[in-house]
Amino acid sequence: MHISRIRIKNWRNFRHAEVKGISDVVYLLGPNASGKSNFLDVMRFLRDLGKSKGGGLQEAVEGRGGISKIRCLHARKDTEVLIDIDVIDESRKTGWNYIIGFNIPSSGFEKSRRVFVTKEVVNKIAECGVVENVINRPNDEDINDEYQRQQTYIEQINSNREFRGLADFFGSITYYHLVPQLLKFGDEISGRTIEDDPFGQEFLLRVSATQERTRNSRLKKIEKALQKIVPQMEDLRFLKDEVTGRPHLEIKFKHHRPRGARQREDQFSDGTLRLIALFWMLQETSDAPLLLEEPELSLNEEVVRSLSHQIGSVRRKRSGGSGRQIFISTHSYALLSNPGIDSDGIIIIEPSDDGSSTRKVSEDEKAALSAGLSPAEAVLPNARGIPLGGQFKLDL
């Protein structure tokens, strides 16, 4: 499954925005505070609606500080928050359209001020392009019992039977932004792990829970990728402490001693840990997208320059498919310096006095890319508000 279109209204930075023709690997570009993370959060919100436990509309909204923290500051008379998304299968011929709108009621609900569903639509897209409506809310049941509008149908097992595959797809969306210190010093920190573990506190438990044959295969592929970056590194392996039973990763580094030196994860560099986690997530079996925020952090510039290529080589290919869809937020010149990045996979977020907007690569930018320039040279200056060929200025 693949997200092919997203339209949002009154979502954080965005008063209105729509992106069509979304590719398998997407790079989100834009200045700081333009809305790259907030665009990713659209998909995280749908994940929170669809996940099997601990999810739902009320939890998704409250977990973000309430609707006042979600609704765009530029919203005026029309204050409804709305997400409209198309999900299609690998053949690009069939799929689903899902629309969810919500707001705070002006009256009713015993003044609970809990958000309510203003619109929920599920459309099934047939192979011939025919759209069949499955759900259209508010419906008669909602009118007879307004409290039902405090929940979406997609979060209810009894109501999502006809489109449960879509709910499962949303619930499987993964956001990952590993913080190496949480992994290195987990015992000392002993903090509460955030639900879904987006910062990698329990990454080693994730590795440990994987079937041995699959685990070894993934680690071998990661090892080969890392060796292109750190040639003296070899033999990445998983093991458990004989005394405590705690899982560990270990790498052998070649040096003057014949047997080399072995290090465990608490001795790895921050960049090495982030790369291992990134390459692991790229190989996980999932039809749902992987959301990556600034994967270039903690990595030196030369490593970042090869990262887009490494992502393509490590990314798991499914039989007959193109692999897991990936969304990457970045404003790294080095990451975007690879001329092999598909121009159709670039989304530029542009801030303005009336909220941020989105666009694909312009014709002038496409021409520059066709001439051999990289996205860093042809697109990134415009995404930073610097005309092509203009002087570089610090983006604050």
Contacts in CASP RR format, 6 or more apart in sequence:
PFRMAT RR
TARGET T0000
AUTHOR 0000-0000-0000
METHOD contacts of the structure
MODEL  1
MHISRIRIKNWRNFRHAEVKGISDVVYLLGPNASGKSNFLDVMRFLRDLG
KSKGGGLQEAVEGRGGISKIRCLHARKDTEVLIDIDVIDESRKTGWNYII
GFNIPSSGFEKSRRVFVTKEVVNKIAECGVVENVINRPNDEDINDEYQRQ
QTYIEQINSNREFRGLADFFGSITYYHLVPQLLKFGDEISGRTIEDDPFG
QEFLLRVSATQERTRNSRLKKIEKALQKIVPQMEDLRFLKDEVTGRPHLE
IKFKHHRPRGARQREDQFSDGTLRLIALFWMLQETSDAPLLLEEPELSLN
EEVVRSLSHQIGSVRRKRSGGSGRQIFISTHSYALLSNPGIDSDGIIIIE
PSDDGSSTRKVSEDEKAALSAGLSPAEAVLPNARGIPLGGQFKLDL
1 87 0 8 1.000
1 88 0 8 1.000
1 89 0 8 1.000
1 90 0 8 1.000
1 95 0 8 1.000
1 169 0 8 1.000
1 287 0 8 1.000
1 288 0 8 1.000
2 22 0 8 1.000
2 24 0 8 1.000
2 87 0 8 1.000
2 88 0 8 1.000
2 89 0 8 1.000
2 90 0 8 1.000
2 92 0 8 1.000
2 325 0 8 1.000
3 22 0 8 1.000
3 43 0 8 1.000
3 85 0 8 1.000
3 86 0 8 1.000
3 87 0 8 1.000
3 289 0 8 1.000
3 325 0 8 1.000
4 20 0 8 1.000
4 21 0 8 1.000
4 22 0 8 1.000
4 86 0 8 1.000
4 87 0 8 1.000
4 88 0 8 1.000
4 92 0 8 1.000
5 18 0 8 1.000
5 19 0 8 1.000
5 20 0 8 1.000
5 21 0 8 1.000
5 22 0 8 1.000
5 84 0 8 1.000
5 85 0 8 1.000
5 86 0 8 1.000
6 18 0 8 1.000
6 19 0 8 1.000
6 22 0 8 1.000
6 42 0 8 1.000
6 83 0 8 1.000
6 84 0 8 1.000
6 85 0 8 1.000
6 86 0 8 1.000
7 17 0 8 1.000
7 18 0 8 1.000
7 19 0 8 1.000
7 82 0 8 1.000
7 83 0 8 1.000
7 84 0 8 1.000
7 85 0 8 1.000
8 14 0 8 1.000
8 16 0 8 1.000
8 17 0 8 1.000
8 18 0 8 1.000
8 42 0 8 1.000
8 82 0 8 1.000
8 83 0 8 1.000
8 84 0 8 1.000
9 15 0 8 1.000
9 16 0 8 1.000
9 78 0 8 1.000
9 80 0 8 1.000
9 81 0 8 1.000
9 82 0 8 1.000
10 71 0 8 1.000
10 72 0 8 1.000
10 75 0 8 1.000
10 78 0 8 1.000
10 79 0 8 1.000
10 80 0 8 1.000
10 81 0 8 1.000
10 82 0 8 1.000
11 17 0 8 1.000
11 38 0 8 1.000
11 42 0 8 1.000
11 70 0 8 1.000
11 71 0 8 1.000
11 72 0 8 1.000
11 81 0 8 1.000
11 82 0 8 1.000
11 83 0 8 1.000
12 35 0 8 1.000
12 38 0 8 1.000
12 41 0 8 1.000
12 70 0 8 1.000
12 72 0 8 1.000
13 33 0 8 1.000
13 34 0 8 1.000
13 35 0 8 1.000
13 38 0 8 1.000
13 72 0 8 1.000
13 349 0 8 1.000
13 351 0 8 1.000
13 355 0 8 1.000
13 356 0 8 1.000
14 35 0 8 1.000
14 38 0 8 1.000
14 39 0 8 1.000
14 72 0 8 1.000
14 355 0 8 1.000
14 356 0 8 1.000
14 357 0 8 1.000
14 358 0 8 1.000
15 72 0 8 1.000
15 74 0 8 1.000
15 75 0 8 1.000
15 354 0 8 1.000
15 355 0 8 1.000
16 357 0 8 1.000
17 39 0 8 1.000
17 356 0 8 1.000
17 357 0 8 1.000
17 358 0 8 1.000
18 358 0 8 1.000
19 347 0 8 1.000
19 358 0 8 1.000
19 360 0 8 1.000
21 344 0 8 1.000
22 345 0 8 1.000
22 347 0 8 1.000
23 342 0 8 1.000
23 344 0 8 1.000
23 345 0 8 1.000
24 322 0 8 1.000
24 323 0 8 1.000
24 325 0 8 1.000
24 326 0 8 1.000
25 311 0 8 1.000
25 312 0 8 1.000
25 315 0 8 1.000
25 325 0 8 1.000
25 326 0 8 1.000
25 328 0 8 1.000
25 342 0 8 1.000
25 345 0 8 1.000
26 325 0 8 1.000
26 326 0 8 1.000
26 327 0 8 1.000
26 328 0 8 1.000
26 345 0 8 1.000
26 346 0 8 1.000
26 347 0 8 1.000
27 328 0 8 1.000
27 330 0 8 1.000
27 336 0 8 1.000
27 341 0 8 1.000
27 345 0 8 1.000
27 346 0 8 1.000
27 347 0 8 1.000
27 375 0 8 1.000
28 36 0 8 1.000
28 39 0 8 1.000
28 40 0 8 1.000
28 327 0 8 1.000
28 328 0 8 1.000
28 329 0 8 1.000
28 330 0 8 1.000
28 347 0 8 1.000
28 349 0 8 1.000
29 36 0 8 1.000
29 330 0 8 1.000
29 331 0 8 1.000
29 336 0 8 1.000
29 346 0 8 1.000
29 347 0 8 1.000
29 348 0 8 1.000
29 349 0 8 1.000
29 375 0 8 1.000
29 379 0 8 1.000
29 380 0 8 1.000
29 383 0 8 1.000
30 36 0 8 1.000
30 331 0 8 1.000
30 348 0 8 1.000
30 349 0 8 1.000
30 350 0 8 1.000
30 383 0 8 1.000
30 384 0 8 1.000
31 331 0 8 1.000
31 351 0 8 1.000
31 383 0 8 1.000
31 384 0 8 1.000
31 385 0 8 1.000
31 395 0 8 1.000
32 331 0 8 1.000
32 395 0 8 1.000
32 396 0 8 1.000
33 351 0 8 1.000
34 349 0 8 1.000
34 350 0 8 1.000
34 351 0 8 1.000
34 356 0 8 1.000
35 349 0 8 1.000
35 351 0 8 1.000
35 356 0 8 1.000
36 293 0 8 1.000
36 329 0 8 1.000
36 330 0 8 1.000
36 331 0 8 1.000
36 349 0 8 1.000
37 293 0 8 1.000
37 329 0 8 1.000
39 329 0 8 1.000
39 347 0 8 1.000
39 349 0 8 1.000
39 358 0 8 1.000
40 175 0 8 1.000
40 291 0 8 1.000
40 293 0 8 1.000
40 327 0 8 1.000
40 329 0 8 1.000
41 64 0 8 1.000
42 83 0 8 1.000
42 85 0 8 1.000
43 173 0 8 1.000
43 175 0 8 1.000
43 289 0 8 1.000
43 291 0 8 1.000
43 327 0 8 1.000
44 173 0 8 1.000
44 175 0 8 1.000
44 291 0 8 1.000
45 60 0 8 1.000
45 64 0 8 1.000
45 83 0 8 1.000
46 83 0 8 1.000
46 85 0 8 1.000
46 98 0 8 1.000
46 100 0 8 1.000
46 170 0 8 1.000
46 171 0 8 1.000
46 173 0 8 1.000
47 170 0 8 1.000
47 171 0 8 1.000
47 172 0 8 1.000
47 173 0 8 1.000
47 174 0 8 1.000
47 175 0 8 1.000
47 288 0 8 1.000
48 55 0 8 1.000
48 56 0 8 1.000
48 59 0 8 1.000
48 60 0 8 1.000
49 55 0 8 1.000
49 56 0 8 1.000
49 57 0 8 1.000
49 60 0 8 1.000
49 100 0 8 1.000
49 152 0 8 1.000
49 154 0 8 1.000
49 155 0 8 1.000
49 167 0 8 1.000
49 170 0 8 1.000
49 171 0 8 1.000
50 56 0 8 1.000
50 154 0 8 1.000
50 155 0 8 1.000
50 167 0 8 1.000
50 168 0 8 1.000
50 170 0 8 1.000
50 171 0 8 1.000
51 170 0 8 1.000
51 171 0 8 1.000
51 196 0 8 1.000
52 171 0 8 1.000
54 195 0 8 1.000
55 155 0 8 1.000
56 151 0 8 1.000
56 152 0 8 1.000
56 155 0 8 1.000
57 102 0 8 1.000
57 115 0 8 1.000
57 117 0 8 1.000
57 150 0 8 1.000
57 151 0 8 1.000
57 152 0 8 1.000
57 155 0 8 1.000
58 114 0 8 1.000
58 115 0 8 1.000
58 150 0 8 1.000
58 151 0 8 1.000
61 67 0 8 1.000
61 70 0 8 1.000
61 102 0 8 1.000
61 115 0 8 1.000
64 70 0 8 1.000
66 115 0 8 1.000
67 81 0 8 1.000
67 102 0 8 1.000
67 103 0 8 1.000
67 104 0 8 1.000
67 115 0 8 1.000
70 81 0 8 1.000
71 79 0 8 1.000
71 81 0 8 1.000
72 355 0 8 1.000
74 354 0 8 1.000
74 355 0 8 1.000
79 103 0 8 1.000
80 101 0 8 1.000
80 102 0 8 1.000
80 103 0 8 1.000
80 118 0 8 1.000
80 119 0 8 1.000
81 101 0 8 1.000
81 102 0 8 1.000
81 103 0 8 1.000
82 99 0 8 1.000
82 100 0 8 1.000
82 101 0 8 1.000
82 102 0 8 1.000
82 118 0 8 1.000
82 119 0 8 1.000
83 98 0 8 1.000
83 99 0 8 1.000
83 100 0 8 1.000
83 101 0 8 1.000
84 97 0 8 1.000
84 98 0 8 1.000
84 99 0 8 1.000
85 97 0 8 1.000
85 98 0 8 1.000
85 99 0 8 1.000
86 95 0 8 1.000
86 96 0 8 1.000
86 97 0 8 1.000
86 125 0 8 1.000
87 95 0 8 1.000
87 96 0 8 1.000
87 97 0 8 1.000
87 98 0 8 1.000
87 166 0 8 1.000
87 169 0 8 1.000
88 94 0 8 1.000
88 95 0 8 1.000
88 96 0 8 1.000
88 125 0 8 1.000
89 95 0 8 1.000
90 318 0 8 1.000
90 320 0 8 1.000
90 321 0 8 1.000
90 322 0 8 1.000
91 127 0 8 1.000
93 127 0 8 1.000
93 129 0 8 1.000
94 125 0 8 1.000
94 126 0 8 1.000
94 127 0 8 1.000
95 124 0 8 1.000
95 125 0 8 1.000
96 122 0 8 1.000
96 123 0 8 1.000
96 124 0 8 1.000
96 125 0 8 1.000
96 163 0 8 1.000
96 166 0 8 1.000
97 121 0 8 1.000
97 122 0 8 1.000
97 123 0 8 1.000
97 125 0 8 1.000
97 131 0 8 1.000
98 121 0 8 1.000
98 122 0 8 1.000
98 123 0 8 1.000
98 154 0 8 1.000
98 166 0 8 1.000
98 170 0 8 1.000
99 119 0 8 1.000
99 120 0 8 1.000
99 121 0 8 1.000
100 117 0 8 1.000
100 119 0 8 1.000
100 120 0 8 1.000
100 152 0 8 1.000
100 154 0 8 1.000
101 117 0 8 1.000
101 118 0 8 1.000
101 119 0 8 1.000
101 120 0 8 1.000
102 115 0 8 1.000
102 116 0 8 1.000
102 117 0 8 1.000
102 118 0 8 1.000
103 115 0 8 1.000
103 116 0 8 1.000
103 118 0 8 1.000
104 113 0 8 1.000
104 114 0 8 1.000
104 115 0 8 1.000
104 116 0 8 1.000
105 113 0 8 1.000
105 116 0 8 1.000
108 146 0 8 1.000
109 116 0 8 1.000
109 146 0 8 1.000
109 147 0 8 1.000
109 150 0 8 1.000
114 150 0 8 1.000
115 150 0 8 1.000
116 146 0 8 1.000
116 149 0 8 1.000
116 150 0 8 1.000
117 137 0 8 1.000
117 138 0 8 1.000
117 142 0 8 1.000
117 149 0 8 1.000
117 150 0 8 1.000
117 151 0 8 1.000
117 152 0 8 1.000
118 138 0 8 1.000
119 137 0 8 1.000
119 138 0 8 1.000
120 135 0 8 1.000
120 136 0 8 1.000
120 137 0 8 1.000
120 152 0 8 1.000
120 153 0 8 1.000
120 154 0 8 1.000
121 133 0 8 1.000
121 135 0 8 1.000
121 136 0 8 1.000
121 137 0 8 1.000
122 133 0 8 1.000
122 134 0 8 1.000
122 135 0 8 1.000
122 153 0 8 1.000
122 154 0 8 1.000
122 162 0 8 1.000
122 163 0 8 1.000
122 166 0 8 1.000
123 131 0 8 1.000
123 132 0 8 1.000
123 133 0 8 1.000
123 134 0 8 1.000
124 131 0 8 1.000
124 132 0 8 1.000
124 133 0 8 1.000
124 134 0 8 1.000
124 163 0 8 1.000
125 131 0 8 1.000
126 132 0 8 1.000
134 162 0 8 1.000
134 163 0 8 1.000
135 153 0 8 1.000
135 162 0 8 1.000
135 163 0 8 1.000
137 149 0 8 1.000
137 153 0 8 1.000
138 149 0 8 1.000
141 148 0 8 1.000
142 148 0 8 1.000
142 149 0 8 1.000
153 159 0 8 1.000
153 160 0 8 1.000
154 160 0 8 1.000
154 163 0 8 1.000
154 166 0 8 1.000
154 167 0 8 1.000
154 170 0 8 1.000
155 167 0 8 1.000
157 164 0 8 1.000
160 166 0 8 1.000
160 167 0 8 1.000
169 287 0 8 1.000
169 288 0 8 1.000
170 288 0 8 1.000
171 288 0 8 1.000
172 286 0 8 1.000
172 287 0 8 1.000
172 288 0 8 1.000
173 288 0 8 1.000
173 289 0 8 1.000
173 291 0 8 1.000
174 196 0 8 1.000
174 281 0 8 1.000
174 284 0 8 1.000
174 286 0 8 1.000
174 288 0 8 1.000
174 289 0 8 1.000
174 290 0 8 1.000
174 291 0 8 1.000
175 196 0 8 1.000
175 198 0 8 1.000
175 291 0 8 1.000
175 293 0 8 1.000
176 198 0 8 1.000
176 200 0 8 1.000
176 277 0 8 1.000
176 278 0 8 1.000
176 281 0 8 1.000
176 290 0 8 1.000
176 291 0 8 1.000
176 292 0 8 1.000
177 198 0 8 1.000
177 199 0 8 1.000
177 292 0 8 1.000
177 293 0 8 1.000
177 294 0 8 1.000
178 199 0 8 1.000
178 200 0 8 1.000
178 203 0 8 1.000
178 273 0 8 1.000
178 274 0 8 1.000
178 277 0 8 1.000
178 278 0 8 1.000
179 199 0 8 1.000
179 200 0 8 1.000
180 268 0 8 1.000
180 270 0 8 1.000
180 271 0 8 1.000
180 273 0 8 1.000
180 274 0 8 1.000
180 298 0 8 1.000
181 189 0 8 1.000
181 270 0 8 1.000
182 189 0 8 1.000
182 199 0 8 1.000
182 200 0 8 1.000
182 201 0 8 1.000
183 200 0 8 1.000
183 201 0 8 1.000
183 203 0 8 1.000
183 204 0 8 1.000
183 265 0 8 1.000
183 273 0 8 1.000
184 265 0 8 1.000
184 266 0 8 1.000
184 268 0 8 1.000
184 273 0 8 1.000
185 266 0 8 1.000
186 201 0 8 1.000
191 201 0 8 1.000
193 201 0 8 1.000
193 202 0 8 1.000
194 201 0 8 1.000
197 203 0 8 1.000
197 206 0 8 1.000
200 206 0 8 1.000
200 277 0 8 1.000
203 277 0 8 1.000
203 280 0 8 1.000
204 246 0 8 1.000
204 247 0 8 1.000
204 248 0 8 1.000
204 249 0 8 1.000
204 265 0 8 1.000
205 247 0 8 1.000
206 280 0 8 1.000
207 215 0 8 1.000
207 238 0 8 1.000
207 247 0 8 1.000
207 249 0 8 1.000
207 280 0 8 1.000
208 238 0 8 1.000
208 240 0 8 1.000
208 247 0 8 1.000
210 218 0 8 1.000
215 238 0 8 1.000
216 238 0 8 1.000
218 279 0 8 1.000
218 280 0 8 1.000
218 283 0 8 1.000
219 236 0 8 1.000
219 237 0 8 1.000
219 238 0 8 1.000
220 236 0 8 1.000
221 279 0 8 1.000
221 283 0 8 1.000
221 314 0 8 1.000
222 236 0 8 1.000
222 275 0 8 1.000
222 276 0 8 1.000
222 279 0 8 1.000
222 280 0 8 1.000
222 283 0 8 1.000
222 314 0 8 1.000
223 233 0 8 1.000
223 234 0 8 1.000
223 235 0 8 1.000
223 236 0 8 1.000
225 275 0 8 1.000
225 279 0 8 1.000
225 310 0 8 1.000
225 313 0 8 1.000
225 314 0 8 1.000
226 233 0 8 1.000
226 236 0 8 1.000
226 272 0 8 1.000
226 275 0 8 1.000
226 276 0 8 1.000
226 279 0 8 1.000
227 233 0 8 1.000
227 234 0 8 1.000
228 306 0 8 1.000
228 310 0 8 1.000
229 275 0 8 1.000
229 303 0 8 1.000
229 306 0 8 1.000
229 310 0 8 1.000
230 272 0 8 1.000
232 253 0 8 1.000
232 254 0 8 1.000
232 255 0 8 1.000
233 251 0 8 1.000
233 252 0 8 1.000
233 253 0 8 1.000
233 254 0 8 1.000
234 251 0 8 1.000
234 252 0 8 1.000
234 253 0 8 1.000
234 254 0 8 1.000
235 250 0 8 1.000
235 251 0 8 1.000
235 252 0 8 1.000
236 249 0 8 1.000
236 250 0 8 1.000
236 251 0 8 1.000
236 276 0 8 1.000
237 249 0 8 1.000
237 250 0 8 1.000
237 251 0 8 1.000
238 247 0 8 1.000
238 248 0 8 1.000
238 249 0 8 1.000
238 250 0 8 1.000
239 247 0 8 1.000
239 248 0 8 1.000
239 250 0 8 1.000
240 246 0 8 1.000
240 247 0 8 1.000
240 248 0 8 1.000
241 248 0 8 1.000
248 264 0 8 1.000
248 265 0 8 1.000
249 264 0 8 1.000
249 265 0 8 1.000
249 268 0 8 1.000
249 276 0 8 1.000
250 262 0 8 1.000
250 263 0 8 1.000
250 264 0 8 1.000
250 265 0 8 1.000
251 262 0 8 1.000
251 263 0 8 1.000
251 268 0 8 1.000
251 272 0 8 1.000
252 260 0 8 1.000
252 261 0 8 1.000
252 262 0 8 1.000
253 260 0 8 1.000
253 261 0 8 1.000
253 262 0 8 1.000
253 263 0 8 1.000
254 260 0 8 1.000
255 261 0 8 1.000
265 273 0 8 1.000
268 276 0 8 1.000
269 298 0 8 1.000
270 298 0 8 1.000
271 298 0 8 1.000
271 299 0 8 1.000
271 303 0 8 1.000
274 295 0 8 1.000
274 297 0 8 1.000
274 298 0 8 1.000
274 299 0 8 1.000
275 299 0 8 1.000
275 303 0 8 1.000
278 292 0 8 1.000
278 295 0 8 1.000
278 311 0 8 1.000
279 310 0 8 1.000
279 314 0 8 1.000
281 290 0 8 1.000
282 290 0 8 1.000
282 311 0 8 1.000
282 312 0 8 1.000
282 314 0 8 1.000
282 315 0 8 1.000
282 316 0 8 1.000
282 324 0 8 1.000
282 326 0 8 1.000
283 314 0 8 1.000
283 315 0 8 1.000
283 316 0 8 1.000
284 290 0 8 1.000
284 316 0 8 1.000
284 324 0 8 1.000
285 316 0 8 1.000
286 324 0 8 1.000
287 324 0 8 1.000
288 324 0 8 1.000
288 325 0 8 1.000
289 324 0 8 1.000
289 325 0 8 1.000
289 326 0 8 1.000
289 327 0 8 1.000
290 324 0 8 1.000
290 325 0 8 1.000
290 326 0 8 1.000
290 327 0 8 1.000
291 326 0 8 1.000
291 327 0 8 1.000
292 326 0 8 1.000
292 327 0 8 1.000
292 328 0 8 1.000
292 329 0 8 1.000
293 329 0 8 1.000
294 329 0 8 1.000
294 330 0 8 1.000
294 332 0 8 1.000
295 307 0 8 1.000
295 328 0 8 1.000
295 330 0 8 1.000
295 335 0 8 1.000
296 304 0 8 1.000
296 307 0 8 1.000
296 330 0 8 1.000
296 332 0 8 1.000
296 334 0 8 1.000
296 335 0 8 1.000
299 307 0 8 1.000
301 334 0 8 1.000
302 334 0 8 1.000
304 332 0 8 1.000
304 334 0 8 1.000
304 335 0 8 1.000
305 334 0 8 1.000
305 335 0 8 1.000
305 337 0 8 1.000
305 338 0 8 1.000
306 338 0 8 1.000
307 335 0 8 1.000
308 335 0 8 1.000
308 336 0 8 1.000
308 338 0 8 1.000
308 340 0 8 1.000
308 341 0 8 1.000
309 338 0 8 1.000
311 326 0 8 1.000
311 328 0 8 1.000
315 323 0 8 1.000
315 324 0 8 1.000
315 326 0 8 1.000
316 323 0 8 1.000
316 324 0 8 1.000
317 323 0 8 1.000
330 336 0 8 1.000
331 380 0 8 1.000
331 383 0 8 1.000
331 384 0 8 1.000
331 395 0 8 1.000
333 376 0 8 1.000
333 380 0 8 1.000
334 376 0 8 1.000
335 376 0 8 1.000
336 374 0 8 1.000
336 375 0 8 1.000
336 376 0 8 1.000
336 379 0 8 1.000
336 380 0 8 1.000
337 374 0 8 1.000
337 375 0 8 1.000
337 376 0 8 1.000
337 377 0 8 1.000
338 374 0 8 1.000
338 375 0 8 1.000
339 369 0 8 1.000
339 372 0 8 1.000
339 373 0 8 1.000
339 374 0 8 1.000
339 375 0 8 1.000
340 374 0 8 1.000
341 374 0 8 1.000
341 375 0 8 1.000
343 361 0 8 1.000
343 365 0 8 1.000
343 366 0 8 1.000
343 369 0 8 1.000
343 375 0 8 1.000
343 379 0 8 1.000
344 360 0 8 1.000
344 361 0 8 1.000
345 360 0 8 1.000
346 360 0 8 1.000
346 361 0 8 1.000
346 375 0 8 1.000
346 379 0 8 1.000
347 358 0 8 1.000
347 359 0 8 1.000
347 360 0 8 1.000
348 358 0 8 1.000
348 359 0 8 1.000
348 360 0 8 1.000
348 361 0 8 1.000
348 379 0 8 1.000
348 382 0 8 1.000
348 383 0 8 1.000
349 356 0 8 1.000
349 357 0 8 1.000
349 358 0 8 1.000
349 383 0 8 1.000
350 356 0 8 1.000
350 357 0 8 1.000
350 358 0 8 1.000
350 359 0 8 1.000
350 383 0 8 1.000
361 369 0 8 1.000
361 379 0 8 1.000
362 382 0 8 1.000
364 388 0 8 1.000
365 378 0 8 1.000
365 379 0 8 1.000
365 382 0 8 1.000
365 388 0 8 1.000
368 377 0 8 1.000
368 378 0 8 1.000
368 388 0 8 1.000
369 375 0 8 1.000
369 378 0 8 1.000
369 379 0 8 1.000
378 388 0 8 1.000
381 387 0 8 1.000
381 388 0 8 1.000
381 389 0 8 1.000
381 390 0 8 1.000
381 392 0 8 1.000
382 388 0 8 1.000
384 395 0 8 1.000
385 395 0 8 1.000
386 392 0 8 1.000
386 393 0 8 1.000
END
